[in-house]
Amino acid sequence: MKKTLFILFFFIGAISIFYSSYNTKTYIGRFVKWRASDTEDFKKFPKYEFEASSKPFYFVKNINNNLNNLKVNKSKKKQSELIDVLENSGTTAFLVIKNDTLIYEKYLNNYKRNSINTSFSVAKSITSLITGIAIDEHLIKSVNDPVINYIPDLIKTDSAYKKLHISNLMDMRSGIQFKDHDSPWGDKPKAYYSPNLRDRIMELPLEFEPGIRFKYNSYNPILIGMILEKVTNLPPAKYFEKKLWNELGMEYSGSWSMDSKKSGMTKMESGLNIRAIDFAKFGRLILNKGNCDGSQLISEDWMNYSFNISENYKLTEFGDDLYYRNFWWIYANKKESDYEINSIAGTGHLGQYLYIFPKEKIIIVRMGKKDKNVDSWKTIFQEIVNQIKNNYAHRNI
């Protein structure tokens, strides 16, 4: 009898695992069937869709194809022409914009101007922008507010949540558990594939005290999304559409992925799916300190706060000039008691990059299916900026 019951339970368990493995409504099903994340994932997840603007903004075109032949450092030991680097690195789109003028535009690997590129973690930086709007509108009182003011049930998961502030989330210093590996029990795939991200958040303890140290964590923007839901009574994607998307003059339609149709939670950590030229318009908004063609979409106070760095935000383990603040990577040099910002970046898996160079008024967008054969895109971007600065003096660009 015991043997029969064992066989029966084993059979039921095996059937359950098999079913879960091929049912993409479950986490395990997605992990098994969808496997590693890729740039076509926007076709897999359900999504909130946005229409193109009825009054699109177009950058002025003044293409300088001489940049094709610019020698850049693809590695410490080898230089190559920029076009060769782009063709052999999995790049899908590469744009360079200065003073609202599009001076370089390339699409590769069968991608075109109207091809969708997904953001991956560049979405975290866009989450920062809409959080700033919610604060401007007094829907969120302050970044210094305790998170439990908005999501009180977190304290049932771990009493230490009473010490967690919104700013800790946005500076990646939350202390929330994040097992940073790709195994099925790791938090990287769980944050990406979970069909109910709200439930997943409510399961997570803190692994260290908030505010103590930096740890990159995809749950942080998801929790910000839950706060935005609470205060706006809208999915964050819809709040984004209303407050930013409809105001930036997007040339094409777009979407923001959700965890599942049933849950409807916006994938704040990764899922913004738009065209490369429209990603550049977020860079334009940063350069103009939250202003878009005369409309102050985000307050200068928020923009100044986002990029106000100090030694507290320095990531010495990643580089002497790198800081992280408010879901943005910031490269800066310290000048006596002040800081000179070199570049501001939103970055994503497989080499999605939105780089803003405030002093030079330059935006660079690189999107890709892969990120290979390049040691440092930041180095290449800086080499392009230096070349433009030199040529601009001679009116060649």
Long-range contacts (C-beta under 8 A, 24 or more apart in sequence): 25-195, 25-260, 25-262, 26-195, 27-189, 27-190, 27-193, 27-194, 27-195, 28-184, 30-193, 30-195, 31-184, 31-189, 31-193, 34-193, 36-182, 37-120, 37-192, 37-270, 37-349, 38-350, 38-369, 39-92, 39-117, 39-118, 39-350, 39-368, 39-369, 41-118, 41-257, 41-271, 42-116, 42-118, 42-255, 42-257, 42-271, 42-273, 45-257, 45-258, 45-259, 45-267, 45-271, 46-257, 46-258, 46-260, 46-261, 47-255, 47-256, 47-257, 47-258, 47-271, 47-273, 48-235, 48-237, 48-238, 48-241, 48-255, 48-256, 48-258, 48-266, 49-253, 49-254, 49-255, 50-241, 50-245, 50-246, 50-250, 50-253, 50-254, 50-255, 50-256, 51-253, 52-250, 52-251, 52-252, 52-253, 53-246, 53-248, 53-249, 53-250, 53-251, 55-249, 56-249, 56-250, 56-251, 57-248, 57-249, 57-251, 57-281, 57-293, 58-249, 58-251, 59-97, 59-100, 59-101, 59-102, 59-277, 59-280, 60-100, 60-101, 60-102, 61-101, 61-102, 61-105, 62-101, 62-102, 62-103, 62-397, 63-102, 63-103, 63-104, 63-105, 64-103, 64-104, 64-391, 64-396, 64-397, 65-104, 66-396, 67-96, 67-103, 67-104, 67-384, 67-387, 70-383, 70-384, 70-387, 72-379, 72-380, 72-383, 72-384, 73-375, 73-376, 73-379, 73-380, 73-383, 74-373, 74-374, 74-375, 74-380, 75-374, 75-375, 76-375, 82-380, 82-384, 85-373, 85-374, 85-380, 88-372, 88-373, 89-351, 89-368, 89-370, 89-371, 89-372, 89-373, 89-374, 90-350, 90-351, 90-368, 90-369, 90-370, 90-371, 90-372, 91-351, 91-366, 91-367, 91-368, 92-117, 92-276, 92-367, 92-368, 92-369, 93-117, 93-275, 93-276, 93-365, 93-366, 93-367, 94-364, 94-365, 94-366, 94-367, 95-276, 95-277, 95-280, 95-363, 95-364, 95-365, 96-362, 96-363, 96-364, 96-384, 96-388, 97-280, 97-283, 97-284, 97-362, 97-363, 97-364, 97-365, 98-360, 98-361, 98-362, 98-363, 98-388, 98-392, 98-397, 99-361, 100-284, 102-277, 103-388, 103-397, 104-384, 107-276, 109-369, 111-367, 113-275, 113-276, 113-277, 114-252, 114-275, 115-275, 116-254, 116-273, 116-274, 116-275, 117-273, 117-274, 117-275, 117-276, 117-279, 117-352, 117-367, 118-270, 118-271, 118-272, 118-273, 118-352, 119-270, 119-271, 119-272, 119-273, 119-274, 119-279, 119-346, 119-348, 119-352, 120-270, 120-348, 120-349, 120-350, 120-352, 121-218, 121-269, 121-270, 121-346, 121-347, 121-348, 121-349, 121-352, 122-272, 122-279, 122-346, 122-347, 122-348, 122-352, 122-353, 122-354, 123-221, 123-256, 123-267, 123-268, 123-269, 123-270, 123-271, 123-272, 123-348, 124-218, 124-220, 124-221, 124-268, 124-269, 124-270, 124-327, 124-346, 125-282, 125-327, 125-328, 125-346, 125-354, 126-240, 126-244, 126-272, 126-282, 126-346, 127-221, 127-224, 127-225, 127-236, 127-268, 127-327, 128-170, 128-306, 128-326, 128-327, 128-328, 129-244, 129-282, 129-285, 129-298, 130-228, 130-236, 130-239, 130-240, 130-243, 130-244, 131-166, 131-170, 131-224, 131-228, 132-290, 132-298, 132-299, 132-302, 132-303, 132-305, 132-306, 133-239, 133-243, 133-244, 133-297, 133-298, 133-302, 134-228, 134-231, 134-232, 134-239, 135-302, 136-298, 136-299, 136-301, 136-302, 139-231, 139-232, 140-166, 140-227, 140-231, 142-166, 143-167, 143-170, 143-305, 147-223, 147-227, 150-226, 150-227, 150-230, 150-231, 151-223, 151-226, 151-227, 151-230, 153-202, 154-201, 154-202, 157-202, 157-203, 157-204, 157-205, 158-204, 158-205, 158-206, 160-205, 160-206, 160-209, 160-210, 161-206, 163-209, 163-210, 163-211, 164-206, 164-210, 165-210, 165-211, 166-224, 166-227, 168-210, 168-211, 169-220, 169-221, 169-223, 169-224, 170-220, 170-224, 170-325, 170-326, 170-327, 171-214, 171-313, 171-324, 171-325, 171-326, 172-214, 172-215, 172-216, 172-217, 172-220, 172-324, 172-327, 173-210, 173-211, 173-212, 173-213, 173-214, 173-215, 174-206, 174-210, 174-215, 174-217, 174-219, 174-220, 174-223, 175-206, 175-207, 175-208, 175-209, 175-210, 175-211, 175-212, 175-215, 176-204, 176-205, 176-206, 176-207, 176-217, 176-219, 176-220, 176-223, 177-204, 177-205, 177-206, 177-207, 178-207, 178-215, 178-216, 178-217, 178-218, 178-219, 180-215, 180-216, 187-217, 187-218, 187-219, 188-218, 191-218, 191-219, 191-222, 191-269, 192-218, 192-267, 192-269, 192-270, 194-259, 195-259, 195-260, 195-262, 195-263, 196-259, 196-260, 196-262, 196-263, 196-265, 197-222, 197-225, 197-259, 197-263, 197-265, 197-267, 198-226, 198-263, 198-265, 201-226, 214-315, 214-324, 218-269, 218-270, 219-269, 221-268, 221-269, 221-327, 222-265, 222-267, 222-268, 222-269, 224-268, 225-265, 225-266, 225-268, 226-265, 229-265, 235-264, 235-265, 235-266, 236-266, 236-268, 237-266, 240-266, 243-297, 244-285, 244-297, 247-292, 247-295, 247-297, 248-278, 248-281, 248-282, 248-284, 248-285, 248-292, 248-297, 249-281, 249-292, 249-293, 250-274, 250-278, 250-281, 251-275, 251-277, 251-278, 252-277, 252-278, 254-278, 270-348, 270-349, 276-365, 276-367, 277-365, 279-354, 279-365, 279-367, 280-354, 280-363, 280-365, 282-346, 282-354, 283-354, 283-355, 283-356, 283-363, 283-365, 284-363, 286-344, 286-356, 286-358, 287-356, 287-358, 287-361, 287-363, 307-341, 307-344, 309-339, 309-341, 310-339, 331-378, 342-382, 343-378, 343-381, 343-382, 345-378, 351-377, 353-377, 353-381, 355-381, 357-381, 357-385, 360-385, 360-388, 360-389, 362-388
